[in-house]
Amino acid sequence: MTGDGNPMHTDPRQVVASDWPADGTADDKLLFLLNYAVLAPSILNAQPWHFAVGDGVVELSEDRGRRLKVVDPEGREAAISCGAALFNLCVAARSFGLAPDVELLGEAAAPAVARVRLGQQSKPASLEDRQLRDAIPERRTSRGGFEERKVPREVLGRLEHAAAAEGARFAWTDAVGRRKEIAALVAEAERAHLSNPDYRNELRDWLLDRRRERHESLREAYYRMGTLAGRTAIHPRGSDEVTMEAASLGRAFASEESAAARLQALVAASPVVALVSTDHDTPTDWLRAGVALERVLLTATAEGLSASFLNAPTELRRLRNRLSSLLGAEGHPQVLMRLGYHPPVSATPRRPLAEVVSLRTSSV
Ligand SMILES: Cc1cc2nc3c(=O)[nH]c(=O)nc-3n(C[C@H](O)[C@H](O)[C@H](O)COP(=O)(O)O)c2cc1C
């Protein structure tokens, strides 16, 4: 791993399994595993998590200061993001021969959501856990157009199993007519979002805040945002790489009609559209949805598939039932995505551990 030797100062993206601190303390191990946790996807790359580490236990909390109040007022997608981080932490722990004991804390403990204690595993790590761990740094959201290549049914079956193993459902369709109907629903949701000035302002302010976090002056941030917006306008479709910020900027400043039409075309042309849903819709279900989502995404990555999220229809209460019925899915829709094959895209940055971890003891 790169850096000054302090595990809190390294770039999580540089994590490599061969650096595993086999002889370290339980807290050294937890800190190492958190490099995997923070590579989870999160709504608008908000990374809305905090980890308190001490005595071989890590407590995961939602960082409510990073919740998107217009698009995610109840914190559903923040909880899904935390769930994805929780899955990464657990699968990485198992891959190094540890048995994570996970306690979901329920609403009364909010903003804390889960506690994980490391225990020794009696059997060796499974091949699947090692493959899923190795997929963590490889997984990226791909926002461009996918290749015209069918996704084999047995691969989709593995994704169904992945969601079911974590108590959620994965419903999918590759039928052209159905994909078009879902694409129209996604476009309707996109138009509804972008015609809401509060939504656009939140998107723009969020992006500006992230640039300030990287110590850019306001002037520089606007300049870069303008450049990115221009680049998005020049490369609106095809398999060109579209970064998270460029895509968000495109949405923040484009007309709702052009943004919706672009998204509709991308969805209709994607080989598979899929939905992760849960039986119930409490904060604990959202966390579980995130755990299942990440297991699905890592399984897909290990199979050479790429995924892109289309979550607008799940964010509008009036569209959620229609979305479920279009996919023949039972329960409550949590994450809508498209899947297909795409050349590798560059990685989005992550905050260093020092910003998201606090140590509860002086043992590290
Ligand atoms: C609950 C949730 C909802 C998301 N919704 C969208 C979305 O609607 N559109 C999109 O382009 N990306 C969406 N994303 C993907 C994030 O923007 C992405 O995970 C983040 O930028 C980090 O990039 P990475 O996935 O490549 O690591 C979502 C992610 C999560 C966890």
Ligand as a Chemical Component Dictionary entry (heavy atoms), coordinates in Angstrom:
data_LIG
# 
_chem_comp.id                   LIG 
_chem_comp.type                 NON-POLYMER 
_chem_comp.pdbx_formal_charge   0 
_chem_comp.three_letter_code    LIG 
# 
loop_
_chem_comp_atom.comp_id 
_chem_comp_atom.atom_id 
_chem_comp_atom.alt_atom_id 
_chem_comp_atom.type_symbol 
_chem_comp_atom.charge 
_chem_comp_atom.model_Cartn_x 
_chem_comp_atom.model_Cartn_y 
_chem_comp_atom.model_Cartn_z 
_chem_comp_atom.pdbx_ordinal 
LIG C1  C1  C 0 -28.517 3.910 -3.848  1  
LIG C2  C2  C 0 -27.710 4.380 -5.033  2  
LIG C3  C3  C 0 -28.351 5.106 -6.041  3  
LIG C4  C4  C 0 -27.631 5.531 -7.166  4  
LIG N1  N1  N 0 -28.303 6.203 -8.155  5  
LIG C5  C5  C 0 -27.645 6.554 -9.281  6  
LIG C6  C6  C 0 -28.338 7.108 -10.386 7  
LIG O1  O1  O 0 -29.562 7.276 -10.349 8  
LIG N2  N2  N 0 -27.623 7.438 -11.486 9  
LIG C7  C7  C 0 -26.282 7.218 -11.566 10 
LIG O2  O2  O 0 -25.694 7.529 -12.599 11 
LIG N3  N3  N 0 -25.585 6.665 -10.548 12 
LIG C8  C8  C 0 -26.227 6.313 -9.412  13 
LIG N4  N4  N 0 -25.551 5.697 -8.386  14 
LIG C9  C9  C 0 -24.129 5.365 -8.553  15 
LIG C10 C10 C 0 -23.199 6.343 -7.847  16 
LIG O3  O3  O 0 -23.192 7.605 -8.467  17 
LIG C11 C11 C 0 -21.785 5.727 -7.817  18 
LIG O4  O4  O 0 -21.823 4.570 -7.028  19 
LIG C12 C12 C 0 -20.743 6.675 -7.234  20 
LIG O5  O5  O 0 -20.561 7.771 -8.098  21 
LIG C13 C13 C 0 -19.394 5.972 -7.035  22 
LIG O6  O6  O 0 -18.886 5.479 -8.246  23 
LIG P1  P1  P 0 -18.590 3.933 -8.482  24 
LIG O7  O7  O 0 -19.890 3.182 -8.376  25 
LIG O8  O8  O 0 -18.010 3.881 -9.876  26 
LIG O9  O9  O 0 -17.620 3.485 -7.439  27 
LIG C14 C14 C 0 -26.243 5.256 -7.262  28 
LIG C15 C15 C 0 -25.607 4.532 -6.229  29 
LIG C16 C16 C 0 -26.335 4.090 -5.129  30 
LIG C17 C17 C 0 -25.659 3.276 -4.065  31 
# 
loop_
_chem_comp_bond.comp_id 
_chem_comp_bond.atom_id_1 
_chem_comp_bond.atom_id_2 
_chem_comp_bond.value_order 
_chem_comp_bond.pdbx_ordinal 
LIG C1  C2  SING 1  
LIG C2  C3  SING 2  
LIG C2  C16 DOUB 3  
LIG C3  C4  DOUB 4  
LIG C4  N1  SING 5  
LIG C4  C14 SING 6  
LIG N1  C5  DOUB 7  
LIG C5  C6  SING 8  
LIG C5  C8  SING 9  
LIG C6  O1  DOUB 10 
LIG C6  N2  SING 11 
LIG N2  C7  SING 12 
LIG C7  O2  DOUB 13 
LIG C7  N3  SING 14 
LIG N3  C8  DOUB 15 
LIG C8  N4  SING 16 
LIG N4  C9  SING 17 
LIG N4  C14 SING 18 
LIG C9  C10 SING 19 
LIG C10 O3  SING 20 
LIG C10 C11 SING 21 
LIG C11 O4  SING 22 
LIG C11 C12 SING 23 
LIG C12 O5  SING 24 
LIG C12 C13 SING 25 
LIG C13 O6  SING 26 
LIG O6  P1  SING 27 
LIG P1  O7  DOUB 28 
LIG P1  O8  SING 29 
LIG P1  O9  SING 30 
LIG C14 C15 DOUB 31 
LIG C15 C16 SING 32 
LIG C16 C17 SING 33 
# 
